Amino acid sequence: MHNTGVEKAQFVMQSLDDLPAAATMLLEAAHQEPVILFEGPMGAGKTTLIKEFCRQMGVQENVSSPTFALVNEYEAEAGKLIYHFDFYRISDEREALNIGALEYFDSGNICLIEWPSLIPNLLPEHYLLVTLQPDTNSEVRTMTLNKV
């Protein structure tokens, strides 16, 4: 995505076999924008895509959704840090502020944010929006990348 200057791109995953290619596309886009928002219904594959993305970044530890902790920190190759947020269970934005979300977002490190619609007033001005849309009758997922 960064080679063409395209602001929006789509990738259709026919099955889990397409997950590495989708994560590679996302990894290329992350070079331009370290804050990445993940939207999609429950079960769309947000965490699954994040796990593959982190694997490709060289994360050795187990990657799981930080549903109760709100944020997990992973170390990628060359000591790069990745922050993985899941705001599904927060009741208001103050909970995100209390864990220092704004400092994480401004850190320059990769921030992967699930359920960003629950913290609309805290989101940075620029980010990469990843929307995952499952097909109701199959395992097909459409991933849309949109630079904001």
N, C-alpha and C positions, 0 to 999 in steps of 0.2 A: 504494500500500500504506500509506503513512503517513497518508493522509487518513482511513482507516477504522479505524486502530488494529489491523488484522488482524495476527496474529503469523505467519500462514502463508498463502501464496498460490501458485497454479499458473498457468502459461501454456504452452499447446501451440503450438509452432512447426511449421506444416505444411511450410514451406520456408524458404530463406534470406530470402525476401521478408518474413517475420515477424520477422527479427532486429532491425530498428530498434525495433519495438514492445516486444520483450522487453528490450532495453537501456534503453528509456525507463522501463519498470516497475522495473528494477533501479536506475536513477538516482534515481528517487523514493524508493526504500527506502534508498539510500545516504545520504540527508540525515539519517537517524536514526542510522545505524550505519556508520562509515567503514571498519571491518575486514570484508572480504567474502571468504568462503571458497568455493572452487569445487571441487566433487566431481563425479566422473563418470568413466566408463571412457575409455581412450585413444581419441581420435577422436570424443568426444561433442560437441565444439564449445566447450570452455572458452575457449581462446585466441581463437576467432572471436568469441564473445560479448564478451570483454574488449576486443578491437579496436574493436567497434562502440560499446561503453560509453565508451571513451576518445575516440573520434571525437565523440560527443555531448557530451563534457566540453570539447571544443575543443582536444584534443591535435593538433598539426600534424605531429609527427614520426612516423616509422614505428613501429608497435607490433608487437613480436614476443615470443615466449615466451623468457624469460631462463633457458633450460634449463641452460646452462653457467655463466653469470654469477650465477645464483640470484636476482638482483634487477635490474630496470630501473627507471629514474626517468623520468617524463614530466612535462612542464609543461602544465597545462590553462589555460583562460581565467583571467584575473585573477591569473596567477602561482601558482595552486593546484598542489600537487604530488600526483602519483599514483605509488605504488610498486607494482610488479608482480613478484610472487614466483613461482618455479616450483621446488618442492622434489622433483621427480620423481627426480632423480639423486643426492640426498644419501644418505650411508650411515648417518649418525646426527644427532641434533639439535644436536650441538656445532658442526657446519658452519653451521647457521642462527644459532646464538649468535655465532659468529666474525664474521659479517657484520653483527652488530648488529640482528638481527631484532626483539628485544624493544623496542629504542629506536624502530624504525620503527613497530611496532604501537602504541606509546604516543604517537606524534607528533601524533595528531589528523588527520593527512593520510589520504587514502583509500589503503588497502592491499588489493590484489587478490591473493589467495593461491591458487595452483594446487597441488594435492596436499597439503592441510593435514593429512591423516591421517598423514603422515610426521613431523610435529612436534607430536604431541598434547599434550605437556607445556608447550609454549611458547605455545599459543593463549591469547588474552585471555579474560576471563570472559564478555564479551558480543561478539557478532558476528552477521553475516548469513550464513547458509549457503545457497549456491546449488547445487542438485543438478541436473545435466543427465542425462537418461536418454534415449538414442536408441532408436528403434523399430528392431528388427533387420531389418525388411523394407522400410523406406522411409527418407526423409530427415527424417521427423518426429522432433522432440525435445520432451520435456516438461521444462520448467524449473520447479523448485519452490524458492520462497524461504521460509526459515524463520528467524525471529529467535530467537537463543539468548542 
